[in-house]
Amino acid sequence: MLIVFVCSIFSAGVEAFPDKPVRFIVPYREGGSSDVVARLLSVRLAELWGQPIAIENLPGSRSTFGTQQVATAEPDGHTLLVANAGLAINEALSNKLPYHPLRDFAPISLVATQYLALVLNTNAPFTSLAQLISFAQVKGRQMSYGSAGHGTVGHLAGELLRLGMSTNLNHVAYGGARQAIRELMGNHVSCAMLPLSSVMPYVSAGRLRVLAVTNKTRAEALPEVPTVGESIPGYEVNNWVGILAPYGATVTLVRNINANVAAVVNKPAFKELLSTLGYEAVSSTPGELQMRLTADIERYSRIVFAARLTPQ
């Protein structure tokens, strides 16, 4: 059954959305956190809209390539960006972007928040974050943490951890979470800061161990694992996945897509599915997503400054 939504009135009359296939641009590789959420959401929205949704993975230049494709697209709702906190981090870490994250997009809704995990090889000698901190603070001892890449949420979360530990913790950037996991299991880094959703299969198989999670609260999937904030007061980092349209999308169009996303995200079955994968399903108003993006730009800019990271 095709469900038609009246979304906007132009000079040509009433426009129906969607009246053709919709594109979800994911500016990251397949299998990443944004990609997983995009695919789960797209299946359910396609059923609601009666139109197919194509997932287009356009990685490159720290996600700026795919993001720019949406910034310059027609603002008719048929090309949407599946973004995460990297949209804010790029603003904090880049000297010049081909778009502005606050001016060139129309926020629609959050879809999920995501836990990050401080993860270890199972043969690591630490059983608590306090032990890891004590070990790292021994003079002359070298430790490193891996992330899915320079400028990722894991990178900035690791830098905040290093600042909180007041010790050396060298960053090693890999080409994605999968490579970081392989290197961690090969003992090439001391630990890694990665999305919980990426490491859960390895944790369940007994091949990796989560020492702490970075959110304010413990993860439902691992309730026995403490937060970093329990050892370092005030520490909190989490990723999010959200949907944005190109700037110029009408208020009515944004509101209608927002309502459709909320209808999917707030279903108990969807929430339960994302919880098992290490996410928390959460919708928002467009204004709330805008405020989250603004706050993240300020927050990550402070971390970049404190960690003395060089904008590129």
DRENVO-461195 format. One record per residue (C-alpha): x, y, z; residue in three letters. Coordinates in nm, 4 decimals. Example, Ala and Ser with C-alpha at 12.3 -4.5 7.8 and 13.67 -1.06 7.14 Angstrom:
2
+----------+----------+----------+--------+
|        u |        v |        w | residu |
+----------+----------+----------+--------+
|   1.2300 |  -0.4500 |   0.7800 |    ala |
|   1.3670 |  -0.1060 |   0.7140 |    ser |
+----------+----------+----------+--------+
END
This chain:
312
+----------+----------+----------+--------+
|        u |        v |        w | residu |
+----------+----------+----------+--------+
|   0.0000 |   0.0000 |   0.0000 |    met |
|   0.1425 |   0.3364 |  -0.1024 |    leu |
|   0.1142 |   0.5987 |   0.1680 |    ile |
|   0.1269 |   0.9509 |   0.0303 |    val |
|   0.2211 |   1.2486 |   0.2450 |    phe |
|   0.1404 |   1.6086 |   0.1638 |    val |
|   0.4668 |   1.7803 |   0.2514 |    cys |
|   0.4912 |   2.1216 |   0.0936 |    ser |
|   0.3112 |   2.3747 |  -0.1216 |    ile |
|   0.5112 |   2.5366 |  -0.3983 |    phe |
|   0.4007 |   2.7640 |  -0.6793 |    ser |
|   0.3454 |   2.4542 |  -0.8912 |    ala |
|   0.1002 |   2.3125 |  -0.6372 |    gly |
|   0.1097 |   2.0325 |  -0.3843 |    val |
|   0.4189 |   1.8085 |  -0.3911 |    glu |
|   0.4033 |   1.4487 |  -0.2728 |    ala |
|   0.6934 |   1.2961 |  -0.0847 |    phe |
|   0.8386 |   1.0612 |  -0.1674 |    pro |
|   0.7415 |   1.0323 |  -0.5326 |    asp |
|   1.0596 |   0.8468 |  -0.6355 |    lys |
|   1.3330 |   0.6373 |  -0.4709 |    pro |
|   1.5154 |   0.8004 |  -0.1797 |    val |
|   1.8945 |   0.8042 |  -0.1332 |    arg |
|   2.0564 |   0.7654 |   0.2072 |    phe |
|   2.4125 |   0.8951 |   0.1748 |    ile |
|   2.6389 |   0.7325 |   0.4331 |    val |
|   2.9820 |   0.9013 |   0.4171 |    pro |
|   3.1498 |   0.5969 |   0.5712 |    tyr |
|   3.2430 |   0.2422 |   0.4728 |    arg |
|   2.9949 |  -0.0428 |   0.4813 |    glu |
|   2.9597 |  -0.2068 |   0.8192 |    gly |
|   3.0301 |   0.1044 |   1.0265 |    gly |
|   2.7981 |   0.2339 |   1.2957 |    ser |
|   2.6168 |   0.4844 |   1.0733 |    ser |
|   2.5849 |   0.2276 |   0.7956 |    asp |
|   2.4276 |  -0.0327 |   1.0252 |    val |
|   2.1699 |   0.2121 |   1.1595 |    val |
|   2.0981 |   0.3474 |   0.8101 |    ala |
|   2.0196 |   0.0009 |   0.6772 |    arg |
|   1.7953 |  -0.0925 |   0.9684 |    leu |
|   1.6068 |   0.2363 |   0.9426 |    leu |
|   1.5813 |   0.2330 |   0.5620 |    ser |
|   1.4053 |  -0.1043 |   0.5480 |    val |
|   1.1309 |   0.0201 |   0.7775 |    arg |
|   1.0966 |   0.3645 |   0.6208 |    leu |
|   1.0752 |   0.2112 |   0.2735 |    ala |
|   0.7781 |   0.0059 |   0.3886 |    glu |
|   0.6158 |   0.3175 |   0.5327 |    leu |
|   0.6825 |   0.5340 |   0.2264 |    trp |
|   0.6120 |   0.2777 |  -0.0428 |    gly |
|   0.9370 |   0.3771 |  -0.2158 |    gln |
|   1.2768 |   0.2041 |  -0.2143 |    pro |
|   1.5643 |   0.3608 |  -0.0229 |    ile |
|   1.9125 |   0.3162 |  -0.1672 |    ala |
|   2.2071 |   0.3167 |   0.0731 |    ile |
|   2.5075 |   0.4851 |  -0.0898 |    glu |
|   2.8361 |   0.4515 |   0.0979 |    asn |
|   3.0603 |   0.7410 |  -0.0061 |    leu |
|   3.3635 |   0.7356 |   0.2245 |    pro |
|   3.6670 |   0.9541 |   0.1779 |    gly |
|   3.8419 |   1.2597 |   0.3227 |    ser |
|   3.7224 |   1.1860 |   0.6779 |    arg |
|   3.3594 |   1.1636 |   0.5572 |    ser |
|   3.3644 |   1.5081 |   0.3926 |    thr |
|   3.3242 |   1.3712 |   0.0385 |    phe |
|   2.9883 |   1.2050 |   0.0933 |    gly |
|   2.8701 |   1.4837 |   0.3214 |    thr |
|   2.9364 |   1.7437 |   0.0520 |    gln |
|   2.7263 |   1.5445 |  -0.1954 |    gln |
|   2.4245 |   1.6000 |   0.0286 |    val |
|   2.5077 |   1.9659 |   0.0943 |    ala |
|   2.4824 |   2.0362 |  -0.2800 |    thr |
|   2.1821 |   1.8103 |  -0.3521 |    ala |
|   1.8285 |   1.9228 |  -0.4258 |    glu |
|   1.6495 |   1.9928 |  -0.0945 |    pro |
|   1.3437 |   1.7867 |  -0.1894 |    asp |
|   1.3976 |   1.5135 |   0.0701 |    gly |
|   1.5011 |   1.2468 |  -0.1795 |    his |
|   1.8695 |   1.2772 |  -0.0822 |    thr |
|   1.9364 |   1.2541 |   0.2912 |    leu |
|   2.2544 |   1.2409 |   0.4969 |    leu |
|   2.3091 |   0.9733 |   0.7605 |    val |
|   2.5582 |   1.1530 |   0.9840 |    ala |
|   2.7192 |   1.1009 |   1.3205 |    asn |
|   2.9291 |   1.3048 |   1.5619 |    ala |
|   3.2007 |   1.3125 |   1.2969 |    gly |
|   3.0048 |   1.5979 |   1.1409 |    leu |
|   3.0927 |   1.8078 |   1.4457 |    ala |
|   3.4456 |   1.6706 |   1.4848 |    ile |
|   3.5365 |   1.7617 |   1.1282 |    asn |
|   3.4408 |   2.1207 |   1.2002 |    glu |
|   3.6652 |   2.1157 |   1.5076 |    ala |
|   3.9581 |   1.9448 |   1.3338 |    leu |
|   3.9543 |   2.1035 |   0.9889 |    ser |
|   4.0922 |   2.4347 |   0.8741 |    asn |
|   3.8435 |   2.4536 |   0.5882 |    lys |
|   3.5505 |   2.2334 |   0.4938 |    leu |
|   3.3603 |   2.2403 |   0.1613 |    pro |
|   3.0398 |   2.2884 |   0.3622 |    tyr |
|   2.9319 |   2.4221 |   0.7005 |    his |
|   2.7658 |   2.1678 |   0.9315 |    pro |
|   2.5231 |   2.4218 |   1.0784 |    leu |
|   2.4421 |   2.6311 |   0.7721 |    arg |
|   2.4294 |   2.3821 |   0.4857 |    asp |
|   2.1954 |   2.1199 |   0.6310 |    phe |
|   1.8439 |   2.0955 |   0.7691 |    ala |
|   1.8510 |   1.8612 |   1.0722 |    pro |
|   1.5640 |   1.6131 |   1.0795 |    ile |
|   1.6060 |   1.3722 |   1.3703 |    ser |
|   1.8384 |   1.1679 |   1.5819 |    leu |
|   1.7999 |   0.7955 |   1.5262 |    val |
|   2.0350 |   0.6462 |   1.7824 |    ala |
|   2.3095 |   0.7138 |   2.0292 |    thr |
|   2.6001 |   0.4773 |   2.0547 |    gln |
|   2.8294 |   0.3623 |   2.3299 |    tyr |
|   3.2036 |   0.3600 |   2.2793 |    leu |
|   3.4108 |   0.0978 |   2.4546 |    ala |
|   3.7603 |   0.0963 |   2.5967 |    leu |
|   3.8476 |  -0.2529 |   2.4857 |    val |
|   4.1411 |  -0.4846 |   2.5601 |    leu |
|   4.2878 |  -0.8061 |   2.4352 |    asn |
|   4.1777 |  -1.0879 |   2.6647 |    thr |
|   4.5383 |  -1.1469 |   2.7733 |    asn |
|   4.5818 |  -0.7876 |   2.8992 |    ala |
|   4.6747 |  -0.7774 |   3.2703 |    pro |
|   4.4232 |  -0.5074 |   3.3661 |    phe |
|   4.0912 |  -0.5861 |   3.5304 |    thr |
|   3.9922 |  -0.2240 |   3.5960 |    ser |
|   4.0508 |   0.1201 |   3.4531 |    leu |
|   4.2259 |   0.2170 |   3.7765 |    ala |
|   4.4813 |  -0.0587 |   3.7137 |    gln |
|   4.5364 |   0.0572 |   3.3570 |    leu |
|   4.5888 |   0.4161 |   3.4759 |    ile |
|   4.8383 |   0.3065 |   3.7435 |    ser |
|   5.0257 |   0.0956 |   3.4892 |    phe |
|   5.0399 |   0.3816 |   3.2384 |    ala |
|   5.1660 |   0.6299 |   3.4963 |    gln |
|   5.4884 |   0.4395 |   3.5570 |    val |
|   5.7663 |   0.6624 |   3.4249 |    lys |
|   5.9038 |   0.5566 |   3.0890 |    gly |
|   5.6266 |   0.3064 |   3.0182 |    arg |
|   5.4835 |   0.3386 |   2.6679 |    gln |
|   5.1183 |   0.2660 |   2.5986 |    met |
|   4.9043 |   0.3170 |   2.2933 |    ser |
|   4.5382 |   0.3108 |   2.2015 |    tyr |
|   4.3921 |   0.2342 |   1.8639 |    gly |
|   4.0923 |   0.3949 |   1.6981 |    ser |
|   3.9022 |   0.3572 |   1.3736 |    ala |
|   4.0860 |   0.6576 |   1.2326 |    gly |
|   4.2087 |   1.0118 |   1.2803 |    his |
|   3.9202 |   1.2418 |   1.3616 |    gly |
|   3.6773 |   0.9679 |   1.4612 |    thr |
|   3.4772 |   0.9794 |   1.7816 |    val |
|   3.7008 |   0.7061 |   1.9198 |    gly |
|   4.0065 |   0.9217 |   1.8548 |    his |
|   3.8641 |   1.2196 |   2.0436 |    leu |
|   3.7306 |   0.9949 |   2.3207 |    ala |
|   4.0798 |   0.8490 |   2.3569 |    gly |
|   4.2368 |   1.1939 |   2.3742 |    glu |
|   3.9937 |   1.2935 |   2.6479 |    leu |
|   4.0856 |   0.9740 |   2.8316 |    leu |
|   4.4558 |   1.0562 |   2.7960 |    arg |
|   4.3964 |   1.4020 |   2.9396 |    leu |
|   4.1970 |   1.2549 |   3.2285 |    gly |
|   4.4660 |   0.9967 |   3.3016 |    met |
|   4.7400 |   1.2633 |   3.2986 |    ser |
|   4.9773 |   1.0219 |   3.1297 |    thr |
|   5.1130 |   0.9263 |   2.7901 |    asn |
|   4.8762 |   0.7260 |   2.5763 |    leu |
|   4.9811 |   0.7386 |   2.2145 |    asn |
|   4.7174 |   0.7317 |   1.9443 |    his |
|   4.7356 |   0.4850 |   1.6562 |    val |
|   4.4849 |   0.5548 |   1.3795 |    ala |
|   4.3634 |   0.2617 |   1.1722 |    tyr |
|   4.1561 |   0.2431 |   0.8575 |    gly |
|   3.8347 |   0.1461 |   1.0300 |    gly |
|   3.7170 |  -0.0500 |   1.3336 |    ala |
|   3.7862 |  -0.3887 |   1.1773 |    arg |
|   4.1532 |  -0.3137 |   1.1245 |    gln |
|   4.1833 |  -0.1704 |   1.4756 |    ala |
|   4.0298 |  -0.4882 |   1.6186 |    ile |
|   4.2727 |  -0.7082 |   1.4254 |    arg |
|   4.5691 |  -0.5055 |   1.5488 |    glu |
|   4.4406 |  -0.5139 |   1.9069 |    leu |
|   4.4014 |  -0.8911 |   1.8985 |    met |
|   4.7552 |  -0.9080 |   1.7604 |    gly |
|   4.8828 |  -0.7075 |   2.0607 |    asn |
|   5.0052 |  -0.4216 |   1.8423 |    his |
|   4.8310 |  -0.1646 |   2.0667 |    val |
|   4.7640 |  -0.1679 |   2.4420 |    ser |
|   4.3925 |  -0.0967 |   2.4105 |    cys |
|   4.1430 |   0.0568 |   2.1700 |    ala |
|   3.8556 |   0.3019 |   2.1810 |    met |
|   3.5919 |   0.1671 |   1.9450 |    leu |
|   3.2144 |   0.1561 |   1.8970 |    pro |
|   3.0580 |  -0.0995 |   2.1263 |    leu |
|   2.8539 |  -0.2309 |   1.8345 |    ser |
|   3.1759 |  -0.3150 |   1.6463 |    ser |
|   3.3366 |  -0.5091 |   1.9304 |    val |
|   3.0325 |  -0.6902 |   2.0740 |    met |
|   3.0679 |  -0.9996 |   1.8496 |    pro |
|   3.4302 |  -1.0388 |   1.9647 |    tyr |
|   3.3356 |  -0.9809 |   2.3275 |    val |
|   3.0595 |  -1.2412 |   2.3053 |    ser |
|   3.3084 |  -1.4859 |   2.1508 |    ala |
|   3.5565 |  -1.4258 |   2.4326 |    gly |
|   3.8204 |  -1.2740 |   2.2044 |    arg |
|   3.8089 |  -0.9181 |   2.3445 |    leu |
|   3.7210 |  -0.7659 |   2.6797 |    arg |
|   3.5526 |  -0.4322 |   2.7490 |    val |
|   3.7163 |  -0.2473 |   3.0374 |    leu |
|   3.4792 |   0.0501 |   3.0434 |    ala |
|   3.2202 |   0.2332 |   2.8347 |    val |
|   3.2267 |   0.6051 |   2.7657 |    thr |
|   2.8637 |   0.7017 |   2.8150 |    asn |
|   2.7279 |   0.8599 |   3.1308 |    lys |
|   2.5432 |   0.5392 |   3.2141 |    thr |
|   2.6339 |   0.1736 |   3.1824 |    arg |
|   2.5367 |  -0.0106 |   2.8649 |    ala |
|   2.2322 |  -0.2339 |   2.8786 |    glu |
|   2.4210 |  -0.4959 |   2.6772 |    ala |
|   2.7034 |  -0.5039 |   2.9372 |    leu |
|   2.5543 |  -0.3893 |   3.2700 |    pro |
|   2.8480 |  -0.5275 |   3.4695 |    glu |
|   3.0992 |  -0.3053 |   3.2837 |    val |
|   3.1608 |   0.0330 |   3.4517 |    pro |
|   3.1732 |   0.3702 |   3.2810 |    thr |
|   3.4959 |   0.5658 |   3.2407 |    val |
|   3.3273 |   0.8390 |   3.4447 |    gly |
|   3.3213 |   0.6119 |   3.7493 |    glu |
|   3.7017 |   0.6422 |   3.7575 |    ser |
|   3.7485 |   0.9824 |   3.5908 |    ile |
|   3.4712 |   1.2159 |   3.7149 |    pro |
|   3.3052 |   1.4194 |   3.4422 |    gly |
|   3.4185 |   1.1961 |   3.1582 |    tyr |
|   3.1435 |   1.1335 |   2.9023 |    glu |
|   3.1564 |   1.0762 |   2.5268 |    val |
|   2.9028 |   0.9118 |   2.3042 |    asn |
|   2.8368 |   0.8955 |   1.9369 |    asn |
|   2.5053 |   0.9559 |   1.7669 |    trp |
|   2.3478 |   0.8804 |   1.4328 |    val |
|   2.1070 |   1.1275 |   1.2783 |    gly |
|   1.9306 |   1.2207 |   0.9562 |    ile |
|   1.9784 |   1.5573 |   0.7840 |    leu |
|   1.8519 |   1.7069 |   0.4586 |    ala |
|   2.0203 |   1.9689 |   0.2411 |    pro |
|   1.9596 |   2.3278 |   0.3482 |    tyr |
|   1.6479 |   2.4631 |   0.1819 |    gly |
|   1.4188 |   2.1732 |   0.2679 |    ala |
|   1.0844 |   2.3164 |   0.3690 |    thr |
|   0.9676 |   2.3148 |   0.7289 |    val |
|   0.6724 |   2.0967 |   0.6337 |    thr |
|   0.8934 |   1.8434 |   0.4589 |    leu |
|   1.1310 |   1.8255 |   0.7554 |    val |
|   0.8419 |   1.7834 |   0.9991 |    arg |
|   0.6871 |   1.5037 |   0.7951 |    asn |
|   1.0114 |   1.3086 |   0.7600 |    ile |
|   1.0782 |   1.3667 |   1.1300 |    asn |
|   0.7392 |   1.2180 |   1.2190 |    ala |
|   0.8063 |   0.9151 |   0.9966 |    asn |
|   1.1492 |   0.8553 |   1.1525 |    val |
|   1.0020 |   0.8855 |   1.5025 |    ala |
|   0.7301 |   0.6348 |   1.4140 |    ala |
|   0.9999 |   0.3791 |   1.3307 |    val |
|   1.2544 |   0.4611 |   1.6004 |    val |
|   1.0058 |   0.4624 |   1.8874 |    asn |
|   0.8715 |   0.1148 |   1.8166 |    lys |
|   0.9693 |  -0.1241 |   2.0994 |    pro |
|   1.0952 |  -0.3865 |   1.8527 |    ala |
|   1.3306 |  -0.1359 |   1.6885 |    phe |
|   1.4555 |  -0.0149 |   2.0258 |    lys |
|   1.5220 |  -0.3716 |   2.1402 |    glu |
|   1.7043 |  -0.4564 |   1.8165 |    leu |
|   1.9371 |  -0.1579 |   1.8440 |    leu |
|   1.9992 |  -0.2252 |   2.2132 |    ser |
|   2.1298 |  -0.5739 |   2.1370 |    thr |
|   2.3715 |  -0.4194 |   1.8861 |    leu |
|   2.5125 |  -0.1634 |   2.1274 |    gly |
|   2.2980 |   0.1369 |   2.0354 |    tyr |
|   2.0157 |   0.3217 |   2.2049 |    glu |
|   1.7303 |   0.4105 |   1.9716 |    ala |
|   1.6268 |   0.7722 |   2.0270 |    val |
|   1.4362 |   1.0187 |   1.8136 |    ser |
|   1.4426 |   1.3962 |   1.8481 |    ser |
|   1.2975 |   1.7139 |   1.7108 |    thr |
|   1.4948 |   1.8927 |   1.4365 |    pro |
|   1.5809 |   2.1627 |   1.6893 |    gly |
|   1.7194 |   1.9097 |   1.9363 |    glu |
|   1.9481 |   1.7621 |   1.6714 |    leu |
|   2.0633 |   2.1150 |   1.5805 |    gln |
|   2.1433 |   2.1857 |   1.9464 |    met |
|   2.3287 |   1.8540 |   1.9801 |    arg |
|   2.5389 |   1.9332 |   1.6741 |    leu |
|   2.6161 |   2.2844 |   1.8006 |    thr |
|   2.7123 |   2.1556 |   2.1457 |    ala |
|   2.9323 |   1.8841 |   1.9968 |    asp |
|   3.1225 |   2.1327 |   1.7815 |    ile |
|   3.2002 |   2.3354 |   2.0932 |    glu |
|   3.2849 |   2.0264 |   2.2997 |    arg |
|   3.5171 |   1.8668 |   2.0456 |    tyr |
|   3.6833 |   2.1999 |   1.9719 |    ser |
|   3.7773 |   2.2175 |   2.3408 |    arg |
|   3.9200 |   1.8638 |   2.3291 |    ile |
|   4.1179 |   1.9430 |   2.0119 |    val |
|   4.2627 |   2.2521 |   2.1813 |    phe |
|   4.3424 |   2.0775 |   2.5108 |    ala |
|   4.4989 |   1.7780 |   2.3371 |    ala |
|   4.6978 |   2.0093 |   2.1078 |    arg |
|   4.5743 |   1.8332 |   1.7962 |    leu |
|   4.6653 |   2.0085 |   1.4721 |    thr |
|   4.3689 |   2.1008 |   1.2505 |    pro |
|   4.4095 |   1.9791 |   0.8945 |    gln |
+----------+----------+----------+--------+
END
